[in-house]
């Protein structure tokens, strides 16, 4: 299951991770977010042990969203060594996100 990332645990789960991290910025009222949600859950199972997969509810965690300039959701950021290395705005097929994650695993 995708981790719930918030203001309190963001530093520990994302910035200090020794694995690539996919963060899904979403909100309950966002239609495209509901399309991406199940894909993010599938990826969290498939990449268990290889990458960290988490979700940030932008309504509950405005500081993280502001820090990374999130203006449209869903926005998915991929972090490696505490840096944003890739970004996807909008709903996309699972294969696109898997490809972006795979590129960071090597």
Protein Blocks (a to p, Z undefined) as FASTA:
>chain_A
ZZdddfklmmmmmmmpcbdcddddddfklmklmmmmmmmmmmmmmmgojaccddddfklm
mmlmmmnopabdcdddddeehiafbdcedjddfklmmmmmmmmmZZ
